[in-house]
Amino acid sequence: MKHLALLDSRIPIAIALCFVAAGASAQDGLGQHDADTATTAISLGELTLASDISAPKVTRPIQADFYRAADVEDWYWITLRDSAFHPACVAYNLKFQAQLSGFNSATGDPNPSLTVYLNANLQLPTNAVTNPYLAIVPGKGTSCGATVTYLINVRRPPTQSATPAPYVLTLGLEREFYGVGISAISPTSGPVGTPVTITGQQLLPQVAFQGVAAPLNTFSPTSITTTVPPGATTGPITVYTSASQQVFTVTSSRPAANTSTTPNNPRVETPRGPGSASLPQTTRPDAPGIAPCCATVPNPALVGRLGRLVVAFPADAVPTGTRVVVRKDGKDVQAGYGNQTWDLLPGNYDVSVGGKVVSNVSVQSRSDTNVRVGVLRVSAGDQTKADVVDGSAVISSGYGSHLVGLPVGSYGLRISGATESFTIQDGQVTDF
């Protein structure tokens, strides 16, 4: 009987076995392996990269063997999936890797060979000692949300004498970023809260000042606007792993607005909205026990008419795959991923975070409106799909371990048809 096993038990996989019933041997319970063809291949399910652009390489070792001397080849199907859906997709490709190892070298027999096919086209044959990347999938700048299926053939040399003859087939999938680079930052100095523009090529939606995550005010592959975050120190700005050649110097804070009450300089009281320190913290009527959606506090650095909308996730769990959208009169006026800071005219806006809409968010002059958000951290095998549901509606989906940013409130997490409730609290990470 053929032995087929995953060496890494942390990565669950459903093995679908498809064999021709006619002629199956009682000795070989899985089927007639000496007659394996591409149409009777073993399905290895999916190899999936998480949506987080910094997700590491995914590998899957599979232990198998040629059980009988008559077993000459094994066929496998593997589907590769990229679960990312964000602008960073234009800046990378998917790299697929296949390798054979684990042979019984004591016999001195030739090693089995590995051949990979895509859409019936030969990709690259290899031998046991080489470890090449077989293909770039599915083509430069088009990896976002891609799926592609490979057919893999492992063939036993006719002169190989060992029975059974074991081997390990190791598959790998990772992102290959190309051409990412920062050409300029402007300005090159300023205090916390200073707007900064980054220009370059193939930029990614992840910015940091000396390791301190910064919001994405606007994003495109060639231009990013951000804001110097609290805690930032002097040093290069990084976009994902690419660092600027110029150093950004963090200076002291701007002077606070004059609040003197002398007749020549009367004090101007900034209106305070719901959630400010001067008002009682009432709970949301639609979710008793949950904090209000937002907190509005004066910002002395804002000396004009504009107000500021801030969406800031926990610093150690920024969900760079979570889309944040600001809408006015039903139209999108700002959008980005992960932490966001936008200067806006005073008024009411609808803010969508991770697919959940917070309505009538008040932005006031010379004040920060902080949308209360937290993070759901899902820890699961990369074949596991998790849906975040709000009532009966699915607002977010992802495979494997990933982060989802959400406004404060109660939600459900649905996996394999079963749903369990959870609560998002302001500035907190909820593990599931």
N, C-alpha and C positions, 0 to 999 in steps of 0.2 A: 504494500500500500504506500502511495506517495505521501511524504510528509511535507506539509506546507505550514509555516508559522511566521508570525511577526515577532521580531526580536525585541522591539520596543513596545512593551505593553501599555505605555502611556498614550499611544496613538491608536484608538479603536478603528476598526475597519470592518465593513461587511463584505465577506467573500462570496461572490456569486459564481457557482460552478455550472458550466454548460458543457455537457459531453453527449456524444452520440450513444444512445442506449444499445443499439444493435452491436453484438459482439463483445459487450463488456465482460470482463473476466471476473469471476468470483474471488480470485486471489487479489485483484486490484479493485478495491471498493469504490474508488473515485472515477473509474472509467478506463477506457482503452488508451492509455497514454502513449503507447508506441504508434498510435494513429492520430495523435493530436494535430489539428490544423488551425488555421486562423479563425475558422468558424466555430471551433469548439474550445476556444481559449478560456483561461481562468480570468475572471474579472477581479481586479484589485481595487475597484471602487475609485475614489477620488484622492488626489493629493492637492491640498488646498492651502493657499497662503492667506493669512488673516488680512483684514482691511487696513490695519495700521501700517503705514509706509515703512516703519522701522522694524517690522516683523522679521525675525531671523529666518534663515534657511530651514526648510522643512525636509526631513529625511525619513525614509521608511525602509528598514532592512527586512527582507523576506527570506526565510530559511526554507530550502526545498532540497530534493534529491531525485536522482534517477534510480528508482527502486529496483527495476529489473534490467538485465542485460539488454533486453529488447527495447527498453525505453530510450529513444534516440533524441527526442526534442520536447520542449515545453513551450507553450504559447501563453502570453498574458496580455490583458487589456489594462491600461491605466489612463484615467481622465485627469488632466491638470486643470485646476480652477484658480483664477485670481479673483478674490472677493472684494477688491478695492473698487470704489466708485467715487473718484475725486480727481481734481485737475492734475495731480501728480502723475497720473497714468501716461502723460505725454513724455515723461522723462525717464522711462525705464522699459526694459523688456523682461520677459520671463526666461530664465535659464533652466533647462531640464538636464539632469545628469543620471546616467545609469552605469553601474559598475558590478562586476562579478568578483567574488572572493570566496574564501572558506573551503578551498579544495583540499583533498587528501593528497598532499605532495609526496608522501612517503612511497606511493606506488610508482612514481616516475612517469605516470601516464600523461598524455597531453591534456590540457585544460579545456573545458567547454568554451564555446564561442557565443558572443552576444550580438544580435542584430536588431535594429529598431526601425520600424516603418511608421510613416505618417500618411494617411489616406492612400495606402497601398504603395507608397513611394519609399524606396530605401533611403534612410537618413544617413546612417554610418555604422559599418561593422567595426567591432573592436575585439581585442583579446583580453585575457584575464589580467594582464599586468598594467594595461593603460587605463586611464581614468578621464576620458575627455568629456566635455560638455557636448552633447549630441546635437543640440539644435537650439536656436533662439525662437521663442514662441510668443505670439504668432506673427511678429514683425514689428519693426521699430515704431514706437509711439502708439501702438494699438493694443496694448496688453490689458487695458482697464476692463475688468469684468469678463475676461476672456476664458473660454474653455476649449480644450483641444484633447483629442484622444490618440494615444500611441499604441501600436501593436509591437510587442516585444517577443523575440524568439531566442531561447537558450538551447543550443544544440550540443549534444554529447559526441565527442570524436569517436569514430568507429573503432579505433584501437584502444579506447579506454577500457580497462579490465575490471576496475573496482565495481562491486555490486553490493550494496547501493553506493551511488556516487553523489556525495553531498555538494551543495554550493549555496552561496548567499547572494541574492540579487538585491542591491541597494539602490534606491531611487531617491533623487533629490530635486527640489524646486526652490528657486530664489529669485529675487529681483536684481536686475543688473541696471544700475543707474548710469547714464551716459551724458556727457556734456554739461553737467551741472556746474555753474560758476557764477560768482558775484563780480560784476564789473565796477560798480560804484555804490556808495552810500551817501545820503545827503539828508541833513547836515552830518558832520562828523563829531559833533559834541552837543551836549545839552543835558538838562536835568531829567529826572523821572517824569514821565508824561509827555515828553517831547515827541512829536510825530517824526518818523524817519522813513525815507523812501529808499528801497533797495532795488537796483536794476541789475540785470544779468541775463543768463540764458538757461533754459530748462530748470527754472527755480521750482522748489518744492514747498508745500504749505506747512513749514515747520521752522520757526525762527527763534533764536535764543541770543541773549546778550551775556556772554561769559557763562553759559550754562543755565541762565534764568530764562524760562520760556516767556515769549512775548506774543501779544495778540496779533492776529491777521486782520487788519482793517480792510484792505483789499488785496486780492491775489490774482496774478496771472503768471504764466511761465516766464515772462520777461520783466515783471515789475511787482513789487510787494510794498505796501505801506503798512507800517507797524507803529507801535508806541513804546518808548523806553519803559520797561516794567519796574515795579517796586523791587528793590533788592539787586538791581543791575549794577555792575561795576565796570570800570574801564577795561577795554579789550576788544578783540575782533568780534564781529557779529557773525553768527553761523546760520546758514540755511540748510537744514538737515545736517549733513556732515561736511558741507563746503564752507570754509571760513573766508571772510573778507580779508583782502590785503591791507585795507585801511583799518586803523584802530578807532573805535568810537569812545570818546572821552565823556564819562558821566560826571557832570558838574553838580554843584550844590543846587538845592531846590530854589525855585523862583520865590521872591518875597510874597508873603501873604497880602491879600487885599487890605487896604486901610479900613479899619472899622471904627475910627474915631467918631465920637458923637458931638464934636464941636460944630457950631452953626455953619462954618464954612465948608464942613465936610460931613454932612449928615450920614449916619449909618443906614445902609440899605439892607433890609432883611430879605434874604432869598426865600421865596416860597418853598415849603417843604412838603413833599408828597407822601403818600402812604409808605410806611416802612422806615421813615426817618427816625433818628434817635429821639426827636422831640414829640413823637406821636406814639400812642399805644400800639403794640404789635397785635393786631387782630388776626384771627385765623381765616383761611379762605372759606367762604360759605359752601363751596362745592367739595371741600375736603377738610372736615373738622380735624383739628390737631396739627394741620400742616401750616407752615409759616406763609405769610403773604408772598406774592410772586416776586416783589421787588423792594429794594431799599434805596431811597433817594437821600443823598447827603451833599452838602455844599462842597464845591471844589474851588479853592482860592486861585488855582492856576488858570481857570477859565474866566477871563476878564471881559469877554464880549457877550454876544447874545446867545451863543450856542450852548447846548447842553451835551452831555456825554452818556452814551449807552454802553454798559460794560457787561460782558459775559466772560467770567473767569472761573475756570475749573480748578480742582485741587492740583497744586504744582507737581505732585508726584504721579499724577494720572490724567494727563491732558489728552482727551480723545480726539486726535488729529483727523479721524475719519468722520466725526460728527459735524454735520452741516448746520450752520446758524444763518437764519435769514430774517431780515427786517422788511416788513411790508407796510405800505401806506396806501390807503384807499384801494386795497386789493392788488397792488403792484409791488414787486420786489424792488427795494431801493438800495439794499446792501446785502451781501452774502459772503460767507467765508467758512473756514473749517477750524474747529478747536477754539481757543481763546480769541475773543474779539473785543475791540474798542472802536466805537464810531462816534464822531461829533455830528450832532443832528440839530435841526431847528426844533424849538419847543413844540410839543404836541403829543398826540397819542399815536402809538404804533403797535402793530402786531408783530410778535417775535416768535419764530419757530426754532426750536432747539431739538435736534434729533427726531424731527417729525411731529413733535408736540407743540401746539400753538398756544402762546400766552397772549391774550387779547388785551388791547387798550393799555399798553405800558406807557406811562407818562414820562416824557422827557422834559426837563425844566431848565431854564437858563442858569448858567454858572453852577450846575449841579451834576453829579454823577448818579445815574440810575443803574443800580446793580441788579441784574436779573439773578434771582436765587436759583442756582443750579448745583447738581451733584453728578456723580458718575456711577454707572453700573459696570462692574467688572465681572465678565463671564469667563470662567475657567473651564474649558471643555476640549475634547478631542477635535481635531480639525475636520472630521466628518460630521460633527454635530451642528445642526442648525438651530439657532435660538431666535425666537420672535418676541419683541417687546410689544405688548398689546395694551391699548388704552380703551377699556370697555371691550367692545367686540372688534375694534379696528386694530390692524397691525400697523405700527408706526415706525418700526425699525427691525431689520433682520441682519444676521451675521452668522458666519461659520467659525467654529473653533473658539479659541480664547481671543477676546477682544474687549474694547472699551466703548461704552455708549454714554454720551452726555445727555442729560435730561433736566427739565425744570423740576423743582420740588413738587412732590405729589406721590400718589399711589398708582402703581402699574401692575401688570402681570407679565411673567416670563413663561412662554410656551415652548416646550421641547417635546417632540414626538407625540403631540396631541394632548399632553398634560400641561396644565397651567398652574403656576404658583405666584402669589402676590408678593410684592416688595415695595418698599418706600424709599424715595430719594429725598435726602435731607441736604440742606444748604452747606456746600463746601465739603461734603462727606463722600467717601467711596463705599458703595454697597457691593459686597462680594457675593457672587452666586456660583 
